[in-house]
Amino acid sequence: MRKLFPVIIIVMLISFVLITSKIFDILPKGSSALPILLVLELILILMAALYYLGFRFSSKNFGAVLSFGLIGALVVYVFYSFKLYSTPVLSIMVIGALLASVMLLWPAKDKSVRYYAGVGVLGVLGGTLIYYRFRDLSWISILLGIMTAVLIISLSLLLEEEDEKIAS
């Protein structure tokens, strides 16, 4: 319990500030300050829980933690910017496609069928999301979706070839 004492104090102070600012209407209307403070508080609680459970950030696990954080931030950004939270079926499909592509791409060391399948899933997902976002433009949205999918796939393959040239 002593390990968590500083975090408990910080969480209590932030909660007190949030409650008093809500009661006295200190925060401006339409401001995103309250959700940002809540997210930061949840991140702090998560970090304290990981520390309490014995997980320490070191040079060995920093890459995995950074990758997980970036993928999580990408998922949150996609859901927020495309307003996927309003359609649960589409959001489940997006999460499934992202998880499938990460599972296909993560252990792929060389160019294999698994690598190409992961890149293809990401390309199709990107094209579908762009189509979904611009579907009010009728047939232009289909062209935008197809071009996005082709760009994602081709840039992924070109960057992989560029990495191979540098390594050799």
C-alpha positions as CSV (number, residue, x, y, z in Angstrom):
1,M,0.0,0.0,0.0
2,R,2.9,2.3,0.6
3,K,4.0,2.0,-3.0
4,L,0.7,3.3,-4.2
5,F,0.4,6.2,-1.7
6,P,1.7,8.9,-4.0
7,V,-0.6,7.8,-6.8
8,I,-3.6,7.6,-4.5
9,I,-2.9,11.2,-3.3
10,I,-2.6,12.5,-6.9
11,V,-5.7,10.7,-8.0
12,M,-7.6,12.1,-5.0
13,L,-6.4,15.6,-5.8
14,I,-7.3,15.4,-9.5
15,S,-10.7,14.0,-8.5
16,F,-11.2,16.8,-6.1
17,V,-10.3,19.4,-8.7
18,L,-12.6,17.8,-11.3
19,I,-15.5,17.7,-8.9
20,T,-15.1,21.3,-7.7
21,S,-14.6,22.6,-11.2
22,K,-17.8,20.8,-12.3
23,I,-19.7,22.1,-9.3
24,F,-18.6,25.8,-9.7
25,D,-18.6,25.6,-13.6
26,I,-15.0,26.7,-13.8
27,L,-14.4,24.7,-17.0
28,P,-15.5,26.5,-20.2
29,K,-18.5,25.0,-22.0
30,G,-17.6,22.7,-24.9
31,S,-14.1,22.3,-23.5
32,S,-12.2,19.0,-23.8
33,A,-10.3,19.6,-20.6
34,L,-12.5,17.3,-18.5
35,P,-12.1,14.2,-20.7
36,I,-8.3,14.9,-21.1
37,L,-8.0,15.0,-17.3
38,L,-9.9,11.8,-16.9
39,V,-7.8,10.0,-19.5
40,L,-4.6,11.2,-17.8
41,E,-5.9,10.0,-14.5
42,L,-6.7,6.6,-15.9
43,I,-3.3,6.4,-17.5
44,L,-1.7,7.3,-14.1
45,I,-3.8,4.6,-12.4
46,L,-2.7,2.0,-15.0
47,M,0.9,2.9,-14.6
48,A,0.7,2.7,-10.8
49,A,-1.0,-0.7,-11.1
50,L,1.7,-2.0,-13.5
51,Y,4.4,-0.7,-11.1
52,Y,2.7,-2.3,-8.1
53,L,2.4,-5.6,-10.0
54,G,6.2,-5.6,-10.6
55,F,6.3,-4.4,-14.2
56,R,9.2,-2.0,-14.7
57,F,10.0,-0.1,-17.8
58,S,13.5,-1.0,-19.0
59,S,15.4,-0.9,-22.3
60,K,14.4,-4.6,-22.9
61,N,10.6,-4.0,-22.8
62,F,10.5,-0.4,-23.9
63,G,9.9,-1.3,-27.6
64,A,7.0,-3.5,-26.8
65,V,5.4,-0.9,-24.5
66,L,5.9,1.8,-27.1
67,S,4.4,-0.4,-29.9
68,F,1.4,-1.2,-27.7
69,G,0.9,2.4,-26.8
70,L,1.1,3.5,-30.4
71,I,-1.3,0.8,-31.6
72,G,-3.7,1.8,-28.8
73,A,-3.5,5.5,-29.7
74,L,-4.2,4.6,-33.3
75,V,-7.3,2.6,-32.4
76,V,-8.6,5.4,-30.2
77,Y,-7.9,8.0,-33.0
78,V,-9.6,5.9,-35.6
79,F,-12.7,5.4,-33.4
80,Y,-12.9,9.1,-32.5
81,S,-12.2,10.6,-35.9
82,F,-14.5,8.2,-37.9
83,K,-17.2,8.2,-35.2
84,L,-17.2,4.4,-35.2
85,Y,-18.7,4.3,-31.7
86,S,-22.1,5.0,-33.2
87,T,-22.2,1.7,-35.1
88,P,-21.1,-1.2,-32.9
89,V,-21.0,-3.8,-35.7
90,L,-18.6,-1.7,-37.7
91,S,-16.5,-1.0,-34.6
92,I,-16.2,-4.8,-33.9
93,M,-15.2,-5.5,-37.5
94,V,-12.5,-2.7,-37.3
95,I,-11.1,-4.1,-34.0
96,G,-11.1,-7.6,-35.5
97,A,-9.3,-6.5,-38.6
98,L,-6.7,-4.6,-36.7
99,L,-6.1,-7.5,-34.3
100,A,-5.9,-9.9,-37.3
101,S,-3.4,-7.7,-39.1
102,V,-1.3,-7.2,-35.9
103,M,-1.3,-11.0,-35.3
104,L,-0.2,-11.6,-38.9
105,L,2.5,-8.9,-39.1
106,W,4.0,-9.1,-35.6
107,P,6.0,-12.3,-35.9
108,A,6.6,-12.0,-39.6
109,K,10.4,-11.7,-40.1
110,D,10.6,-12.2,-43.8
111,K,8.4,-11.8,-46.8
112,S,5.9,-14.7,-46.5
113,V,2.3,-15.3,-47.2
114,R,1.6,-14.2,-43.6
115,Y,3.3,-10.8,-44.2
116,Y,1.4,-10.2,-47.4
117,A,-1.9,-11.2,-45.8
118,G,-1.3,-8.7,-42.9
119,V,-0.5,-5.9,-45.3
120,G,-3.6,-6.8,-47.4
121,V,-5.8,-6.8,-44.4
122,L,-4.5,-3.3,-43.4
123,G,-5.0,-2.0,-46.9
124,V,-8.5,-3.3,-47.2
125,L,-9.3,-1.9,-43.7
126,G,-7.9,1.5,-44.6
127,G,-9.8,1.6,-47.9
128,T,-13.0,0.6,-46.2
129,L,-12.6,3.3,-43.5
130,I,-12.0,6.0,-46.1
131,Y,-15.1,4.7,-48.1
132,Y,-17.1,4.8,-44.9
133,R,-16.0,8.3,-44.1
134,F,-16.7,9.8,-47.5
135,R,-19.7,7.7,-48.5
136,D,-21.8,10.8,-48.9
137,L,-19.9,11.5,-52.1
138,S,-21.5,8.5,-53.9
139,W,-19.2,6.9,-56.5
140,I,-16.2,9.1,-55.6
141,S,-16.0,7.5,-52.2
142,I,-15.6,4.1,-53.9
143,L,-12.7,5.5,-55.9
144,L,-11.1,7.1,-52.8
145,G,-11.4,3.8,-50.9
146,I,-9.8,1.8,-53.7
147,M,-7.0,4.3,-54.1
148,T,-6.4,4.4,-50.3
149,A,-6.2,0.6,-50.2
150,V,-3.7,0.5,-53.1
151,L,-1.6,3.2,-51.6
152,I,-1.4,1.5,-48.2
153,I,-0.5,-1.8,-49.7
154,S,2.0,-0.5,-52.2
155,L,3.7,1.9,-49.7
156,S,4.0,-1.0,-47.2
157,L,5.7,-3.2,-49.8
158,L,8.0,-0.4,-51.0
159,L,9.1,0.5,-47.5
160,E,9.8,-3.1,-46.8
161,E,12.0,-3.4,-49.9
162,E,13.8,-0.1,-48.9
163,D,14.6,-1.6,-45.5
164,E,16.0,-4.7,-47.1
165,K,18.3,-2.6,-49.4
166,I,19.6,-0.6,-46.4
167,A,20.2,-3.8,-44.3
168,S,22.2,-5.5,-47.1
